[in-house]
């Protein structure tokens, strides 16, 4: 069954029918969770059709960035920010998490920071 799922998905991927390939790829991944090449194919299929669902398969910062870019391109900027905002450094080994913030639409501030000048008296 695993081979049939992989071959069926391969044919669909060749024809760039990633949405149609999701079913057989997911079924194959469910049967063989240790095949990283299969995980990468499933990740790419989700990235093409449902980028937010690709997050559960992402390995590393580069794949998270790909998801963020795909979400941004699809007009889901808020969701893209969420994807890029957290990264577990070593899942299962530590609870350490890196949190990234992205600022947009910033405006220039005066060259003298507020609150550093002489006080005005009433």
N, C-alpha and C positions, 0 to 999 in steps of 0.2 A: 504494500500500500504506500509506503514511504516513497519508493522509487516512482510510482505512478503520480503521486502528488507533485514531486519535484519536476518530473518531465512535463506534466500538464502546465505547471507554473512557468517553466522555461519557455514553452511555446508561446504563452500569453505575453511574457516579458519581451520576447523577441519582437512581437508585434506591438510593443509599447502599450499593452492593455493591462496596466498595473492594477487598476481597480478590480478587474476580473481575476488577476493573479493572487489577490489577497487571500481568498478562500483556500486554495490549495497550498499556498505558502504557509498559512497559519496552521493548517492541518498537519503539514509536514513538520513544522516547528514544534507542534504539540507532541508529535511522536519522537522527535529527536532534538531535545533542548540543548545538546552539547555541540551541535554543528554550527560553528561561528560563521561559515560562508552562507549557510541558510539563513541565519539571523540577519546577516548583512543584506541579503536579498529581500527579506521581509521588511527590514528597516527602510530600504529604498522604495519598496512598493507603498508602504504607509506614507513615506515622505512625499511621494508624488500625488497621493490621493487623499490622505488624512494625516497631515503633518502632526497634529496634536497627539494622535495615537502612536506615533513613532517614538515618543518620549520613553515609553516603557521598555523599548528595546535599545535605547541609546547607550553607547559605551564611549565614555570620554567626552572631553570638551568639544572636540571637532564635530562630533555628531550632534551635540546639543546646539552648536552654532548653526549647523545645517537646518535643524528644526526651526530655530529662531528666524533664519532667513526665509524659509518656506512659509512660515506663519505671517511674517511681515509682508511678503509678496502677495499673500492671499488676503491682506487687509485686516489681519488679526494682530495688530501691534501690541495690545495689552497682553494677549496670550503669549506672544513672542517674548515679552519682557519677563514673564513668569518663568518661561523655559530657561532663559539666560540668567535668572536670578539665583538659582541654587545648584550646587553641585556637591555630591557626597564624595569626599576625598578618598575614602577607602571603605566602601560599603561592606558591612559585616565585621570589619576590623576595628572601627572606631566610629563614634557618633559625630565626628568633626564634619562641619559643613561650611563651605565657602559661600558667601552671599555677595553677589555683584549687583550694583545699582547702575542704571543707565539714565542719564539726564538728557532731556530734549527740550527744545524751545527756551533755552536759557537766554537771559538778557544781561548785558554788561552792567556792572556795578560801578559806583564812583571809585576813583582811584584811592580815596581815603576811606578805609572801613568805617562804618557807622559806629559811633561811641568812642572814637579815639581822639576826637578834637576837644578844644576847650569847652567847659560847661557854660551853658548860658544861665544867667541868673534872672529870676523873675522881677 
